[in-house]
């Protein structure tokens, strides 16, 4: 059986107080969630551009521009990484396999407040359930 010495009791109390102080300071600081934003370049047949644009807007994309390249349109967007789950499958389906895209990291951006509140509430519910 472990003995509780004066040193371990003091260390334990210090850690507990430190954690409590950190939580209070953190919550008072009004922390903001950040998310990675990807720069997308989507190449699609011109006749299917409308469907692809609609899908991108549903993924919280910001369209930065559209260029032409023969019978294809190149759509340049900034899109949150969390919205790109299974995007290649969706693009393939929307363009009958003729669309392609590339992505690269652009920046971190604050998560919209309504989504942030939803995420925090969900996390708190999971913590209570655990």
Buried (B, 14 or more C-beta within 10 A) or exposed (E): EEEEEEEEEEEEEEEEEEEEEEEEEEEEEEEEEEBEBBBBBBBBBEEBBEBBBEBBEEBBBEBEEEEEEEEBBBBBBBBBBBBBEEBEEBBEEBBEEBBBBEBEEBEEEEBEEEBBEEEEEEEEEEEEEE
